[in-house]
Each structure stands twice: as C-alpha cells, then as structure tokens.
C-alpha cells in the first residue's frame, strides 16, 4: 500500500491533493512508472514566484511642494513593490495619486493591468465608487440643494423599511444566483442601503455649467455595505489561491484566476454590484427631480474605482476615471472629475494613449492623511477654518458636524491637478460645473454611540483617579 511518506520520499510536495491521489493509486494498484506518470498529471503546479524586477509603470504626476514630493516618493515605492506581483503587465499613476495603505498596496490614483487575474485588493472595499450627473435645466440651485437635503441619506446604516427604495427584480435575481452575493446579509444590505451615500469624501453637489448656465446635480458614492461584503468574500477566496499558487505574493495583492469558476463568479458579481451602485445614484436623482418637478435634460455617470476587462487583461483602477469607451458599456456622455467642494467639477473627454492606459484622474487626492490634516489645523477654531474655506459656497454637513478632513485644504492643489491633466495629455476639459453648494456626511462619529461610551468611560476613570487622589491626600494629613 502506497502512503503519504512514499510520496514525500519521491520529492512530492504535501497538500490536500495527497488524499485523492493515494486513494486512486491504491484503488488501481498503480506502481513504478505508471504511478509516477499519474502523479505528474495531478500534482499541483509549482509556486509562482514574485517577479525579479518590478514591471515599469507610467508616472503622470509631478511635485510642486516638499509634501507633494514625499507623497510621490511613497507612491512610487509602493508601486515598485506591487509591480513585482506575477500577474502584472503594466501600470500608471495619475496626478491625484496618494497612498492607500502599507507599502506594496495600490495607491489611490493608480492603474494596474494584470493578465487572467482579478485582484480584489486593487479595487478595495468601496467597489464601484462613482459619480453621476443630471442636468436640471434652469432650476434655482438653492432650491435644488434644499430638496436634495430632504431626500438624500448620509452616515452609517441604511434607510428604515418605510423609507426604502424598491430594489429592481433583475438585481435581486442576480444576487440570488451568484455564490458571492446570495447571502441573506447581502440582500438585506442591498435593500437598506439603496438611496444612501455613506460618509468620508462622498457628496451631493449642486453647481452651474460654465458653458450653459444650467443647474447640475452630481452625486458621489460607491456600493456601500453590499460592496464591502463582496470585497471581504473576494479577499478570502483570493488568499486561498495565493497560499496555493503564490505564497510570496502579499495578501493585499492576492488574486482570483479569472478563468476559474470562482473567477467567473466574482467577475459576474462585480457587474451586479455595478448595476446596484448605478441604481443607487438613480434613486436619489429621480426622487430629487420628482420633488423639484423638473425634467432630465441630460444624464451620465462613470465609476472610478473598479476593474475593467479587455480580452484577458484586467485593468484595476483604484481611483482612476475610465476614458476608453471599451471600459463603459453604458456610456451616455463625457466623464466627471470632482476636485473639492469649493472648486469646479471638471467635465472631460479623452482617448487612450501610451501613458494614460485609457484613464484620467478621479479627483484631487491628498498629500496628508485625514488625521495629519486635522492635526495641522489644531491651532485654529473649527468654525473659523470652515468659514474661510467655504466662503462663497453653500456647504452643508448632514449631521451638522464640520469634518475638517473634507474641507478644500485637505486635498491637493486643484489648479495643479488640472494643469497636470493637460500637461500629461490625460484628458481634455470640455466644461466645468461651477460650485453653488454641496452636502457631505460631516463628522458623525462625534455622536456615535461607541464614541460616547468611550468618552463616558474615560470621564468615569478620570473621576475615580481624582477621588482616589483626594482620599490619599486626606489619609496623609
């Protein structure tokens, strides 16, 4: 009887395949050359090593400050490590590039092209983060913003049952038939989070076209909880493959082979999440238009955080706007690039060239993390910073709590990003939506239950320390 030790003595690497191979060998009485021939057909493929040198990538970015140069240096270091991943073919960074994790993680403003591989970590949890624009015609901007504030929903969680938008049956069916999406939790989130915008840098913006003077509604958000669940499931499957075929690859850059059953299902799940996210925008836009009594003059959208396919190549855009029509099957207009709440939203067109790989920036990006930016303003009163940076626009926070990390100074210089778009021939600006005002979540965590509990615990501890100190002092005297 052939045992696992026999296979080890022959130099075969142990794994789950041993059991099935041993059962077959012993059931069929295979020995000698016949045994070796069979084992060669069923043994796992050898581990795929990291590339000896990083694949080159295009740098569509330049520095005009020390902070910017430090940011670029980190981004390049991270890209150089990432570009040793065995599946990588080429890549690019955009003028808005900034770190999005530890060294080796794809940066915001990064594009990485891989062959026959989908990397969940390269689109991250905010799958299909995107922007949609609706032309409202000559509607008064303030009226539009007031109505929008009544209808939109920011912050954690979703809408209560009595205030939910209907989830189209086609999308429900796709959730129910895809193994990555068919959990009760995913469907529950798909219903509750429809018509919600989350927090962070997501916004609802009202502005006026520089070309026509018409009022424009622009929303920015992703796939909310349903995308986060898919991302988590995808990362688990990708890490299973990583451990089996390329353990040298970092967990953040693990991939799902696109031609595997899991790869096909994951790709289909991404397309369903794309449909859901587009519907998420549409619910809000249509509800606002309905209450305004307006008519849709024009509407278009684009994602900027997704995976796009061209044959056996997969374009992972982590905060990069697709220009090439092959990436957008439902293209109905130009592309949308927001900068910050006090700056115009850029409307652009463009073509694929060698250095842009078919993409443009997605926004302005950051040179400092949210925490570091907040710290940089610590000497100023929050209200003063807000008044200074939002002068001339109607900036609102859904939770009435100013979020310093979303004010204009938190982002890169908008004029410089705009200049680099032209300098590196990334896109052509055909219109600008001049800001009237916007709504963002704001610092809702100030009133979050977990934070109140933490503050109460700290206060109780401080009170106890003070009491103990007084007691000790009395005992001494």
N, C-alpha and C positions, 0 to 999 in steps of 0.2 A: 504493500500500500504506500502510495506517494504521500508525503507530508509537507507541511509548510517549510520545515527545516531543509528538506531536499531542494525546494525551490530557492531558498536562501543560499544554500551551498552552491547552486548553479549561478548565483550572482543576480537573481531577480529581486527587484525592489518590492518589499511587502506593501500591502494595501488591501482595500476591500475586495479587489479582484481575485485575491488568493482563493477565497472560499469557493466561488463559482468555478474557477479553473481546476481546483483539486477535485471537486465533485465530478467534473466532466472527465478528467484524466482517469480517475479510479473507476468510474462507471463504464468507461470504454476500454479500460485496460491498456492505455497508451504508455509506451516506454521508449527510451532511446531517441532515435531521430524523429519518430512520429510525435513523441511528447514535446521535443524541442520545437518542431515545426508548428505545433498547435500553440504553444506558449508565445511564440513570436507574433502570432496573429491576435492574441488577446491581451498582451501586456500593455500597460499604459504607455503613452508616448513619453519621451524624455522631457524633463522640465525645460521650459523655455526661459533662457537667461535674460537678464537685462542687456540692452544694447551696450557695447563697449563705450561708444561715444554718443552724446545726445544728438538727435536729429536737429538740423538747423531750423530756425523759425524767423519770420519776418517781424521787424521791430518798427511799428508805425507810431512811435512816441519819442518825444524829446523833452528835456528838462529846462526850466527857466528859473528854478529855485533850488536851494540845497535840499529842502524837504522832498521836492519832486525827484531829484536825483537819487536820494536814499530810497524812495519808493520804487523807482525803476530798477535800481540795483537788486532789491529784494525780489521783485517780479522776475527779473532775468535769472536770478539764482534758482528760483522756484521752477521756472520753465525748463532750465537746463537739466534739472534733476528729473522732472516729469518726462522730458523728451527722450529719456532712455528706456521708457516703457516699450516692451517688444512690439506692440501693435501700432505704434505711432508712425505716421507717414510724413506729416508736415504740420506747421502751426503758425500762429501770428498773435501779436499783442497790439491792442488799439490805444489811442491817446488817453482813454479813461482807465487804463489798466491799473489795478491796485491789488494787494494781497487779499486772499480769501481763506487763509488757513496756514498750516505749517508749511515749511519749505517742501516743495515737491507737489503741492496742490495747485490745480489750475487757478490762475488769478481771475478776478473779475476783469472783463475786457480781454479775455483770452479765447482763442480758437484753436482747437486741437483736432487734427484729422487722423483717424485710425482706420485700419483695414480689417473688415469682418469682425468688428468688436464694438460693443456698446458699453461705455463706462459710466455707470450711474453717478459716480463721484464727480464726473466732469460736467454734469448738469445740476447737481446738488438738489437739496430738498424742495427748493422753490421752482419746481418744474413748470416750464411754460410761462414764467414771469413775462408779462406782455403789456402792450398799450393799445387802446382803441380810441379812435377819434370819430366824433359825429358832428357834422356841420349843422348848427341850429338855425342858420339864416340870420335875420336881423333881430333876434331876441335880445332883450336887455341883459347884459352879463350878470348884474346883481340879482335879478330875478331868477336867472338860471342857477346861480350859486345857492341862493336861498332854498329853492326847490330841491336841488341836489342834496343839500344838507339834511333835508327831511327824509330823503329816501335811502341814501347810502348807509353803510354799516361798516364801522372800523372796530378794531380791537380783537380780543380773543373770542373763541367760541363762534357760534352761528346764530341764525335767526330763530326765534321761537316758532313753534308749529303754525300758529295762526298768522304769522307774517312771512312765511316761506314762499319762494317762487316755485312753480311746478318744474320738476325735472323731466325733460323730454324722454318719452318711452324708448327711443332709439339709444340714448345714452345709458339708460337703465339696463337695457338688454346687453349692451357691450360690457358693462360692469359684471353682470351675472354670468357671462360666458368666458371671462378671462380669469385664469387662476391667480393672477397678480392683483385682481380687483374685486373678486367675488366674495369678500367677507362682509359680514353684517356691519362691521365698523366702517368700512369704506363707503358703503351705500348710505349709511346714516350721515356721515360727514358730507357726502355729495349733495344730500338734500338740505342739510342745515347750513352749509357754508355757501350755497348758491346765493349770489347777490351780496357777498361780503368782500371786504378789501384787505383785511388783516391790519398790519401795522408796519413799523420800520419806514422804509422810503416809499411806500405805496401812497398814492394820492388820487384825488379828483381835482382836476384843473379846469378852470374856465378862462378862456382868452379870446383874442380877436385876431383874425387873419390880417397880416400886414398887407397882403395883396388885395383882399376883397372887402375888409371891414366886417365880415360876418363872424358871428359868435361861434366858438368851437368848444365842445366838451371833450375832455381827454381823461381817461381813467388808466391807472397803472396798478396792476396786481397780478398774482400768479394763481396757482391751483390750490392754495390753502391746505387744509388738512388732508384732502384726498391725494394731493401730490406728495405730501410728506410721507404718507403711508406707503405709497408706491415706491418712493425713494428708499425707504427702510427695507422693504421687501427685496428690492433690486440689489441693494448693497449686500444683503445676506447671501443671495444667490451668486453674485459676482465673487464674493470672498470664498465661497465653496469652490468655484472654478479656479480662483487664484491659488488656493492651497494645493489643488490637484495638479495644476499645469504650470504655474509660475510663482512659486513661493517667494522669490526675490523681489517681486513687484510689491510696492507698498499697498496696504489695504485701501488707501484713498484712491488708488489708480487701478483697482481690480476691474475686470471686465467680464461680460457675458458674451461668449461666442455667438455672433449674430445668426449663424445657420443652425444652431442647436434649437431644440424645442423651446427651451427657456428663452433663448434669444428672440425667436419669432413671437412668442407670447409677450415678452417685455416690449418689443417694438410696437406691437398692436396696442398694448396698454398705454404707451406714451401717446399714441394717436387719439385714444379715448380721452385721456387727460387733456389733450389739446382741445378737443371738442368741448369738454366740460368748461375749460377756462374761457374759451370764446363765449360760451353761453353765459358764463358768469358776468362778463362785460355787458353782453347784450341785455340781460335782465335789468341792470341798472340804467343803461342808456334808454331803453324803451320805456321804462317806468318814468324816468325824468321827462322824456319827450311827451309822454301821455299827459302828465300833470301840467306841463307847460302849454299844451295844446299846439305844439309845434310840429313841423314836418321835417323828415330827414332829407337834407339837401345832398349829403354825401357822407359815406362812412367807410373807414378802412382800419386795419389793425395789423400788428406784427408782434410776434413773440421775440424775446431777445435772450432767452435762457432755455435752450432746448437742444435736441440732437436732430440733425438733418442728414438725409441719406442721398447718395448719388452712386448708384451701382453698388459696389462692395465697399465704398468709402463712407464713413460716418463722421460728420462734422459736428463736433461738440462745441457749442457756443455758450460760454459762461459769461453772460452779459455782453453779447455782441449782436448787432442787428443784421438780419439777412437781407442782402440786396438782390441776389440772383433769383429770378422767378422760379427756377427749379426747386428751390427750397420752400416755396409757398404756393401750395396748390389752389388756394382760395384768394389769391391776390386781387384786390379791387382798387388799389391806389398806391401812392408813394409810401415811404417809410417814416417813422416817427421817432425822434431822438430828443427826449427831455433833458434839461441841464440842471436847473434848480428852480424853486418856487418863484424867484424874482426875475428869472430870465426867460426869454422866448423859448418855446418848444420848436425845434428845427424839423422842417418837413424836407425830406431828401429823396433823391433818386441816385442810382449809381449802377455801375457794371462791374463784373468780376475782372480783376486784374491779378498779376502775379503776387503782389504784396498784400492785397486785402482778402484773397481767397473767397471773395463773394460776400464780404461782411463789412459793416461800419461800426463805430462805437454805439453803445446803448445809452450813454448819458455822460455825466461829468466825472464820475468816480471820486475817490477820496485819496488824500495823502496821509491822513491820520485816522486811526480807529475812532469809533464813536466815543469811547471812554477818554482817549487822549484829547479829542477835540473839546469835550465837556470840561476837562481839566484846564485847557488853555483859556477858558472863559471864566474861570473860577473867581477872578478878582472883580468881575462886573456883575451887576444885578441882572437877573434873567430878563426882567421886563424891559430894561434899557437895551439889551442886546436884541431882543425881539423887535422893539420899536425902530431901532437903527437899521436892521437888516431887512425888514419887511415894509419899509417906507414906500408908499405909493401903490401897494397892493393890498388886497383883502385876504389876508392869510388867517385861516381858522384851524384850530385843533379840535377834533371830535370830542375829546374828553376834557376840553378846556384846561389842558396842562401843556405848557410850552415844552417842546422837545428841542433842546439846544442842538442835538446831533443831526437835526434835519433842516436847520436854517442854512441860508446860502453859503456862509463861510465854512461850513462843514465839508463842502465839496471843492473840487479842483476849480481853478480859474476858468470860467465858462468861455471867455473870449479866446483863451489859449487853446482850449479843446476845439473850438470852432475853427481856429486858424490851422491847427494840425490836421483836421479833416480835409481841408483844402490842400495843404502842403503835401500830404502823403497820398493825395488823389483817392481818398476813400469814398467820397460821395459828393454830389452837387446839391447845395441848398437851394430849394425852389420856392420856399415860403417860410415864414416864421409866425408862430402864434404868440402874439404879444400878451403878457400876463395881465389878467384882471384880478384873479384871486384863486385860492386853492384850499382844499380841506385835506388834512392828514390826521393820523390817529392821535398824535401827541403822546406825552409820557404817561400812558395809562397805568403803568406799573407802580406809580406813586401811590395809587389807591388799591392796588392788587391785594387780595386777602393775605397772600403769603408774606408780602412786604409789611402789612400792618401787624401781622403776627410776629414777624421778626423784630420790628421796632418795639412792640409791646414787651417782648421777651427781654430785649436789651435794656429797656427802661426799668423793668422789674429787677433785673440783675444790678443795675446801677443803684437803684433804691436800696436793695439789700446790702450792697457794699457800703453805702453811706450809713445805713443803720448799724451795721457791724462796727464801722469805724467809730461812731458815736459811743457805742456800748463799750468798746475797748478803751476809749478816752475816759469814760466815766469810771471804769474799773481802776484805771491808773491813778486817778486823782483820789 
